[in-house]
Amino acid sequence: MADFDRFFKISVVHNEFENQQKKVFGDAVRTRTLKRIIDTRWSCQADACAVFVDTLDAILPTLEEVISSHPAKRAGEAEGLLLKIDQVFLVTLYTLQRVLAMTDKASKLLQDPTADLSQARLLIEELKSTIQCCIDDTQTDGTLWQGIWSDATAVVDKHELDTSRRFGKRRQKRRSADTELSPAEDACEHLFLPFMESILKELNERFSFHSYAVYDGVCCFNPQHNLFLDATKMVAFGEIFGCNLDELAVELRAATRAVSRRQDELQGDGDAGLSSVLDVVSFLHGLKLAWPSLMFLDHVALCLPTSTASCERSFSVLKLVKTHLRTTMADDRLSALGVLSINKSRARKLDLDRVLREFAREERAIRLF
């Protein structure tokens, strides 16, 4: 897809691509451009696949027009790209587009600075369950794989694309018969299932919730989770952060009754009640002297980020900063600016007058000549 993005960025090809979109989709539809896949941006990969699928009916005639009317060098490059679009390419593209659309929601939540670990756990567990169901059930009509295969083959038949290339190195024969695997079975075995299993493996390794009591501990403060104020999980959570477990158990019993009464009062008044970790912490903060250990764990639950993906938003900016400034300053200053860029909220709270005073007190060697 990187080759397509680079080729369609050429001005004359881009103009032809826009004209073909207007012919295919009409003048009322806004023209779109192919997107570049960036490794540090998760969501752009899903967007790039979606745009390619949506504009495929305009991509093919654009390449054919370039082959027939443009100079030989550009026409040869367009012909090479056109030959790449076959059955294997389209099935792979549709697989990426459908699966990345599922994982894109999770990646956006993980980058949300307001999300907490309990919300991330619920979403990731649901995503893992959905992927496992897609792996277990590939033969039933209406499943993810059947939809991918039917949509991809419909486009292949519509544009009469090449179907000779195989998905695996060779088609394996069935154990119970002498016939080879069908194209759909071949694609499922060598493309779809390995891809889904690799994603599930990465999710299990990255989000191993059963191995870390901290995830369960954070969920103990989420009223929408079934572990809300669970004594066993809360004690294990407190043990990790060095709390007095006896005091924590006593505080938890009192806080459970107080939260239950508060929920009944709010629901009796027609309110939705406590619905998030922040709501619980705000309520308990009013009597923070009554349960200091519990309040400490409350603050821990609020401060823990969902993942390191929250730093992803700074990657592109830091790359621009590095490109512009790397030749004009030392590494120490560049590193300091990078830290300030990532921690914007803390940097805004700095007392600039105090920074200037401390800078003025530093011993400096100024080169006059």
C-alpha positions in Angstrom: 0.0 0.0 0.0 3.0 2.3 0.5 3.7 2.0 -3.3 0.1 3.0 -4.1 0.3 6.0 -1.8 3.5 7.2 -3.3 2.3 6.8 -6.9 -1.0 8.5 -6.3 0.7 11.5 -4.7 2.1 12.4 -8.2 0.1 15.5 -9.3 -1.1 14.2 -12.7 -2.0 10.9 -11.2 -3.8 12.5 -8.3 -5.8 14.7 -10.7 -6.8 11.7 -12.7 -7.8 9.9 -9.5 -10.1 12.7 -8.5 -11.7 12.7 -12.0 -12.3 9.0 -11.8 -13.9 9.4 -8.3 -16.3 12.0 -9.7 -17.2 9.6 -12.6 -17.8 6.6 -10.3 -19.3 8.2 -7.2 -20.7 11.5 -8.6 -19.9 15.1 -8.1 -21.8 15.3 -4.8 -19.4 12.9 -3.1 -16.2 14.5 -1.7 -13.1 13.2 -3.3 -10.6 11.3 -1.1 -6.9 10.6 -1.2 -5.0 7.5 -0.3 -3.5 7.6 3.2 0.0 6.7 4.2 0.4 3.9 6.8 2.5 5.2 9.8 3.9 2.7 12.2 3.5 4.9 15.2 -0.1 5.8 14.5 -2.4 2.8 15.1 -5.6 4.4 13.9 -4.1 5.5 10.6 -3.6 1.9 9.5 -7.4 1.3 9.8 -8.1 4.5 8.0 -5.7 3.7 5.2 -7.3 0.3 4.6 -10.8 1.8 4.7 -10.0 4.5 2.2 -8.4 2.0 -0.2 -11.5 -0.2 0.0 -13.9 2.7 -0.5 -12.1 4.1 -3.5 -11.1 0.8 -5.2 -13.6 1.3 -8.0 -11.8 4.6 -8.9 -8.3 3.2 -8.3 -8.5 0.6 -11.0 -9.7 2.9 -13.8 -7.1 5.4 -12.8 -4.3 2.9 -13.2 -5.7 1.8 -16.6 -5.9 5.4 -17.8 -2.3 6.1 -16.8 -1.2 2.9 -18.6 -2.9 4.0 -21.8 -2.1 7.7 -22.0 0.9 8.5 -19.9 4.7 8.3 -20.6 6.2 4.8 -20.7 8.0 5.1 -17.3 4.9 6.1 -15.4 2.7 3.7 -17.4 5.0 0.8 -16.6 4.9 1.7 -12.9 1.1 1.8 -13.0 0.9 -1.5 -14.8 3.1 -3.0 -12.0 0.7 -1.7 -9.4 -2.3 -3.0 -11.3 -0.8 -6.5 -11.5 -0.5 -6.4 -7.7 -4.3 -6.1 -7.3 -5.4 -9.7 -7.5 -7.5 -12.0 -5.4 -4.9 -12.5 -2.7 -4.3 -8.8 -2.4 -8.0 -8.0 -2.1 -8.8 -10.8 0.5 -5.8 -9.5 2.5 -7.0 -5.9 2.2 -10.5 -6.8 3.3 -9.2 -8.8 6.2 -7.1 -6.0 7.4 -9.9 -3.5 6.9 -12.5 -5.5 8.9 -10.1 -6.6 11.7 -8.4 -3.2 12.2 -11.9 -1.6 12.4 -12.5 -3.9 15.4 -9.2 -3.0 17.1 -9.3 0.7 16.2 -11.9 1.3 18.9 -9.7 -0.3 21.5 -6.6 1.7 20.4 -8.5 5.0 20.6 -9.7 4.2 24.1 -6.2 3.4 25.2 -5.1 6.8 24.0 -7.9 8.6 25.8 -6.3 10.4 28.8 -9.6 10.2 30.7 -9.9 6.4 30.4 -9.0 4.2 33.4 -7.8 0.7 33.7 -11.2 -0.8 34.5 -12.7 0.6 31.2 -9.7 -0.7 29.3 -10.1 -4.1 30.8 -13.7 -4.4 29.9 -13.1 -3.4 26.3 -10.0 -5.6 25.8 -11.8 -8.6 27.3 -14.7 -8.1 24.9 -12.3 -7.7 22.0 -10.4 -10.9 22.8 -13.7 -12.7 23.2 -14.9 -11.4 19.8 -11.7 -12.4 18.0 -11.8 -15.9 19.6 -15.4 -16.3 18.3 -14.2 -15.3 14.8 -11.5 -18.0 15.0 -13.8 -20.7 16.3 -16.6 -20.1 13.8 -15.4 -19.6 10.2 -17.9 -21.8 8.4 -21.3 -20.3 9.4 -22.9 -17.8 7.1 -22.8 -14.2 8.5 -19.5 -14.6 10.3 -16.6 -12.2 9.9 -14.7 -14.5 7.6 -17.6 -15.3 5.4 -18.4 -11.6 5.0 -14.7 -10.9 4.1 -14.6 -13.7 1.5 -17.9 -12.8 -0.1 -17.1 -9.1 -0.4 -13.6 -9.7 -1.8 -14.7 -12.3 -4.3 -17.5 -10.0 -5.5 -15.0 -7.3 -6.3 -12.7 -9.9 -8.0 -15.5 -11.1 -10.2 -16.7 -7.5 -10.9 -13.3 -6.4 -12.2 -12.2 -9.8 -13.6 -9.0 -9.8 -11.5 -6.4 -12.6 -11.5 -7.2 -15.6 -9.2 -4.3 -17.8 -10.1 -2.0 -16.9 -7.2 -2.4 -19.1 -4.1 -2.6 -17.9 -0.5 -0.3 -20.5 0.9 2.9 -22.0 -0.6 0.9 -25.0 -1.8 -2.7 -26.2 -1.3 -2.7 -29.0 1.2 -4.9 -32.0 0.6 -7.6 -33.1 2.9 -6.8 -36.1 5.1 -10.2 -37.7 4.4 -10.2 -37.1 0.6 -8.0 -36.6 -2.4 -9.3 -33.2 -3.4 -7.4 -30.0 -2.7 -8.6 -27.2 -0.5 -11.0 -24.8 -2.1 -9.8 -21.2 -2.6 -11.9 -20.1 0.4 -10.5 -22.8 2.7 -7.0 -22.1 1.4 -7.4 -18.4 2.3 -8.9 -19.1 5.6 -6.2 -21.5 6.6 -3.2 -19.6 5.3 -4.3 -16.0 5.8 -7.3 -15.3 8.0 -6.7 -17.8 10.9 -2.9 -17.1 11.3 -3.6 -13.3 11.2 -6.4 -13.6 13.9 -4.4 -15.9 16.1 -1.4 -13.6 16.0 -3.6 -10.7 17.1 -5.1 -12.7 19.9 -1.6 -13.8 21.0 -0.4 -10.2 21.1 -3.5 -9.2 23.1 -3.0 -12.0 25.6 0.7 -11.1 26.1 0.1 -7.4 26.3 -3.0 -7.5 28.5 -2.4 -10.4 30.8 -5.0 -9.4 33.4 -5.0 -12.6 35.3 -1.3 -12.3 36.1 -1.6 -8.8 37.7 -3.7 -8.1 40.7 -3.4 -4.3 40.0 -6.0 -4.6 37.2 -8.5 -6.3 39.4 -7.8 -3.7 42.1 -8.6 -0.8 39.9 -11.8 -2.6 38.8 -12.8 -2.7 42.5 -13.5 1.0 42.3 -15.6 0.8 39.2 -19.3 0.6 40.1 -20.1 -1.0 36.7 -17.7 -3.9 37.2 -18.7 -7.1 39.0 -15.6 -6.7 41.2 -16.8 -3.4 42.7 -15.5 -3.2 46.3 -14.6 -6.9 46.3 -12.8 -7.5 49.6 -10.4 -10.2 48.3 -9.2 -8.3 45.3 -9.0 -5.0 47.2 -6.7 -6.6 49.9 -4.5 -8.0 47.2 -4.4 -4.6 45.6 -3.5 -2.9 48.9 -0.7 -5.5 49.5 1.0 -4.5 46.3 1.2 -0.8 47.4 2.2 -1.6 51.0 -1.1 -0.7 52.8 -2.0 -1.9 56.3 -4.2 -4.8 55.3 -6.1 -5.0 58.7 -7.0 -1.3 58.5 -7.9 -1.6 54.9 -10.3 -4.5 55.6 -12.1 -2.4 58.3 -12.3 0.7 56.1 -13.6 -1.4 53.2 -16.5 -2.7 55.3 -17.5 0.8 56.4 -17.1 2.3 52.9 -19.2 -0.5 51.3 -22.1 0.4 53.5 -21.7 4.1 52.9 -21.5 3.7 49.1 -24.5 1.4 49.1 -26.6 4.0 51.0 -25.4 6.7 48.7 -26.4 4.7 45.6 -29.9 4.1 47.1 -30.3 7.8 47.8 -29.2 8.9 44.3 -31.3 6.3 42.5 -34.3 7.2 44.8 -34.0 10.8 43.5 -34.0 9.5 39.9 -30.3 10.0 39.4 -28.1 7.4 37.7 -26.0 7.0 40.8 -22.2 6.4 41.0 -21.1 5.2 37.6 -17.4 5.7 37.4 -14.2 5.5 39.4 -14.1 9.3 39.7 -17.6 9.3 41.1 -16.6 6.8 43.8 -13.5 8.7 44.7 -15.4 12.0 44.8 -17.9 10.6 47.2 -15.3 8.9 49.5 -13.2 12.1 49.5 -15.8 13.8 51.6 -14.9 11.4 54.5 -11.3 10.8 53.7 -10.2 10.9 57.3 -12.4 7.8 58.0 -10.6 5.6 55.4 -7.1 6.9 54.6 -5.8 3.6 53.2 -8.8 3.3 50.9 -8.3 6.9 49.7 -4.7 6.1 48.9 -5.7 3.2 46.7 -8.4 5.4 45.2 -5.8 7.9 44.1 -3.6 5.1 42.7 -6.6 3.8 40.7 -7.1 7.2 39.2 -3.5 7.9 38.4 -2.6 4.7 36.7 -2.7 5.1 32.9 -4.3 2.5 30.7 -1.1 1.9 28.8 1.9 3.6 27.3 -0.2 4.3 24.2 -1.0 7.7 25.8 2.5 8.8 24.7 1.7 8.0 21.1 0.1 11.4 20.5 3.5 13.0 21.0 5.4 10.8 18.6 4.7 12.8 15.4 5.3 16.1 17.1 8.6 14.9 18.6 9.7 13.8 15.2 9.2 17.3 13.8 11.0 18.8 16.7 13.9 16.5 16.3 14.2 17.1 12.5 14.1 20.9 13.0 16.3 21.2 16.0 18.8 18.3 16.0 21.4 20.3 14.1 21.0 23.5 16.2 21.3 22.3 19.8 22.9 19.7 22.0 21.2 16.4 22.9 20.6 17.5 26.5 18.5 20.5 25.5 16.6 18.5 22.9 15.8 15.8 25.5 14.6 18.4 27.9 12.3 20.0 25.3 11.0 16.5 24.5 10.1 16.0 28.2 8.3 19.3 28.3 6.4 18.5 25.1 5.1 15.2 26.5 4.3 16.6 30.0 2.4 19.7 28.8 0.1 19.9 31.8 2.9 19.9 34.3 5.0 22.3 32.2 2.1 24.8 32.2 2.1 24.8 36.0 5.8 25.8 36.4 6.6 29.1 37.9 8.5 30.9 35.2 9.8 33.5 37.5 11.3 30.8 39.7 12.8 29.1 36.7 14.4 32.4 35.6 15.8 33.0 39.0 17.4 29.5 39.2 18.8 30.0 35.7 20.3 33.3 36.7 22.0 31.7 39.7 23.7 29.0 37.5 27.4 29.5 36.8 27.8 30.1 33.1 30.7 30.4 30.7 29.8 32.9 28.0 32.0 32.9 24.9 32.5 36.6 23.9 34.5 36.0 20.7 
